[in-house]
Amino acid sequence: MDPISPDSDALPTPEGRGSSPTPAADARLAAPSLPSRYESQKRRDWHTFLQYLRNGRPPLALAACGGAHVIEFLRYLDQFGKTKVHVAGCCFFGRPGPPARCSCPLRQAWGSLDALIGRLRAAFEESGGRTEANPFAARSVRVYLREVRESQAKARGITYEKKKRKRMAAEAEAPAPSSSSSLSSAAAMSTTATERSAGDAPPGGSS
């Protein structure tokens, strides 16, 4: 059977019931589906990581990449960070919202790195990588992210777990919103989380 061309009548319309598609319907069918914001960011992150491997001295093949190389990549991204992380000798160490500037270095925020690893872990498997060989799921990477979270929590005076528990308790005590307001709140929370994730994006659009 010959393939159906776009100009052929694949499904003939019964007599008396046919109708020509409207211009709006034609436009919807012809318009290509755009990738979501998450998918676009994941693609940029993946290309950035592959470029990082190619720029290595010597270049590193993806098949030879392990957890240690992923950690080196995360440390490399720190130079593009925008989050102030106070050192132990700083007078603002452990104080959230310091009242003045200091010379402490800027780093990638833990939340940005955690989200980045999640996207790269998915991109690796979508590119044909085996789950058991996924370097982004290595135990050493999880340990590194936990250490970054704990060190930044101390330096910035933030406790991520307590903030999460307080938010959950407040949501449990609040009255149930209507369906329309629930959808609006969910959309707003999703947009805010995505913007925070992209705040420390590396060059080339990665995060």
C-alpha positions as CSV (number, residue, x, y, z in Angstrom):
1,M,0.0,0.0,0.0
2,D,1.3,3.4,-0.9
3,P,1.8,5.8,2.0
4,I,-0.8,8.4,2.4
5,S,0.3,11.8,1.2
6,P,-0.7,15.0,3.0
7,D,-2.9,15.9,0.0
8,S,-4.7,12.6,-0.2
9,D,-8.1,11.8,1.3
10,A,-7.1,9.4,4.0
11,L,-10.5,9.2,5.6
12,P,-13.4,9.9,3.1
13,T,-16.3,11.8,4.6
14,P,-19.8,10.1,4.4
15,E,-22.1,11.8,1.9
16,G,-24.2,14.6,3.4
17,R,-22.1,14.8,6.6
18,G,-18.8,16.2,5.3
19,S,-17.5,19.6,6.2
20,S,-14.3,21.4,5.3
21,P,-11.9,22.1,8.2
22,T,-11.8,25.7,9.3
23,P,-8.7,27.8,8.8
24,A,-8.2,27.8,12.6
25,A,-8.2,24.0,12.6
26,D,-5.7,23.9,9.7
27,A,-3.4,26.3,11.6
28,R,-3.5,24.1,14.7
29,L,-2.7,21.0,12.7
30,A,0.1,22.6,10.8
31,A,1.8,24.3,13.8
32,P,4.6,22.2,15.2
33,S,4.4,21.2,18.8
34,L,6.8,23.3,20.9
35,P,8.9,21.6,23.6
36,S,8.0,22.5,27.2
37,R,10.2,24.8,29.2
38,Y,11.6,21.8,31.1
39,E,12.4,19.9,27.9
40,S,14.2,23.0,26.4
41,Q,16.2,23.5,29.5
42,K,17.1,19.8,29.7
43,R,18.3,19.9,26.1
44,R,20.5,23.0,26.8
45,D,21.9,21.4,29.9
46,W,22.8,18.2,28.0
47,H,24.5,20.0,25.2
48,T,26.5,22.1,27.8
49,F,27.7,18.9,29.6
50,L,28.7,17.3,26.3
51,Q,30.6,20.4,25.3
52,Y,32.3,20.4,28.7
53,L,33.5,16.8,28.1
54,R,34.8,17.7,24.6
55,N,36.7,20.7,25.9
56,G,38.5,18.6,28.5
57,R,42.3,18.0,28.3
58,P,42.2,15.3,27.1
59,P,38.6,15.2,25.8
60,L,36.5,12.6,27.6
61,A,34.0,10.3,26.0
62,L,30.6,10.0,27.5
63,A,31.0,6.3,27.9
64,A,34.0,6.9,30.2
65,C,32.3,9.5,32.3
66,G,31.7,8.6,36.0
67,G,30.5,10.2,39.1
68,A,33.8,12.0,39.8
69,H,33.6,13.7,36.4
70,V,30.1,14.9,37.2
71,I,31.3,16.4,40.4
72,E,34.1,18.2,38.6
73,F,31.5,19.6,36.2
74,L,29.4,20.9,39.2
75,R,32.5,22.5,40.7
76,Y,33.3,24.1,37.3
77,L,29.8,25.7,37.3
78,D,30.4,27.4,40.6
79,Q,32.3,30.2,38.8
80,F,29.0,31.2,37.2
81,G,27.0,31.1,40.4
82,K,25.0,34.0,41.8
83,T,24.4,32.8,45.4
84,K,26.6,34.3,48.1
85,V,28.0,31.6,50.4
86,H,29.8,33.0,53.4
87,V,33.1,31.5,54.6
88,A,33.6,30.4,58.2
89,G,35.6,33.6,59.1
90,C,32.9,36.0,57.7
91,C,31.0,38.1,60.2
92,F,27.8,37.2,58.3
93,F,28.4,33.4,58.4
94,G,25.1,31.7,59.4
95,R,23.1,34.9,59.2
96,P,20.2,34.9,56.7
97,G,19.8,38.2,54.8
98,P,23.1,39.9,55.8
99,P,22.7,43.7,56.1
100,A,25.9,44.5,54.1
101,R,28.1,43.2,51.4
102,C,31.1,41.0,51.9
103,S,33.9,39.5,49.8
104,C,32.7,35.9,50.2
105,P,32.5,33.9,46.9
106,L,29.4,33.4,44.7
107,R,28.4,29.8,44.2
108,Q,25.7,27.8,42.4
109,A,22.8,27.3,44.8
110,W,22.2,23.8,46.0
111,G,18.7,23.8,44.6
112,S,19.9,24.7,41.1
113,L,22.5,21.9,41.2
114,D,20.0,19.4,42.4
115,A,17.5,20.3,39.6
116,L,20.4,20.3,37.1
117,I,21.4,16.7,38.0
118,G,17.8,15.6,37.7
119,R,17.6,16.9,34.2
120,L,20.9,15.5,33.2
121,R,20.1,12.1,34.7
122,A,16.9,12.0,32.5
123,A,18.7,13.2,29.4
124,F,21.4,10.5,29.8
125,E,18.9,7.7,29.7
126,E,16.9,9.4,26.9
127,S,20.1,9.5,24.8
128,G,20.4,5.7,25.1
129,G,22.4,5.4,28.3
130,R,21.8,2.4,30.6
131,T,20.2,3.2,33.9
132,E,22.8,1.2,35.9
133,A,25.6,3.1,34.2
134,N,24.1,6.6,34.7
135,P,26.9,8.8,36.1
136,F,24.4,11.4,37.3
137,A,22.8,8.8,39.6
138,A,26.1,7.7,41.2
139,R,26.3,7.6,45.0
140,S,29.2,10.0,45.0
141,V,27.1,12.6,43.2
142,R,24.3,12.2,45.8
143,V,26.8,12.6,48.6
144,Y,28.3,15.7,47.1
145,L,24.9,17.3,46.7
146,R,24.1,16.5,50.3
147,E,27.3,18.1,51.4
148,V,26.6,21.2,49.4
149,R,23.2,21.5,50.9
150,E,24.4,21.2,54.4
151,S,27.4,23.5,54.0
152,Q,25.2,26.2,52.3
153,A,22.6,25.8,55.0
154,K,25.1,26.6,57.7
155,A,26.8,29.4,55.8
156,R,23.6,31.1,54.8
157,G,21.6,30.4,58.0
158,I,19.0,28.3,56.2
159,T,17.6,25.0,57.2
160,Y,15.9,23.4,54.2
161,E,14.1,20.6,56.0
162,K,12.6,22.9,58.7
163,K,11.3,25.3,56.0
164,K,9.7,22.4,54.2
165,R,8.0,21.1,57.3
166,K,6.7,24.6,58.2
167,R,5.3,25.0,54.7
168,M,3.6,21.6,54.9
169,A,2.1,22.4,58.3
170,A,0.7,25.8,57.1
171,E,-0.9,24.1,54.1
172,A,-2.5,21.5,56.3
173,E,-4.0,24.2,58.6
174,A,-5.2,26.5,55.7
175,P,-8.8,26.0,54.5
176,A,-9.2,24.2,51.2
177,P,-9.3,26.7,48.3
178,S,-11.7,26.5,45.4
179,S,-10.8,24.6,42.3
180,S,-10.1,27.7,40.2
181,S,-7.8,29.3,42.9
182,S,-6.0,25.9,43.4
183,L,-5.1,25.9,39.7
184,S,-3.9,29.5,39.8
185,S,-1.8,28.8,42.9
186,A,-0.3,25.6,41.3
187,A,0.6,27.5,38.1
188,A,2.2,30.3,40.1
189,M,4.3,27.9,42.2
190,S,5.4,26.0,39.1
191,T,6.6,29.2,37.4
192,T,8.4,30.4,40.6
193,A,10.2,27.0,41.0
194,T,11.3,27.0,37.4
195,E,12.6,30.6,37.6
196,R,14.6,29.8,40.7
197,S,16.0,26.7,39.0
198,A,17.2,28.8,36.0
199,G,18.6,31.6,38.2
200,D,22.1,30.1,38.3
201,A,22.2,28.9,34.8
202,P,25.7,28.3,33.3
203,P,26.7,29.9,30.1
204,G,24.9,28.8,27.0
205,G,21.6,28.7,28.8
206,S,22.3,25.8,31.1
207,S,21.7,25.7,34.7
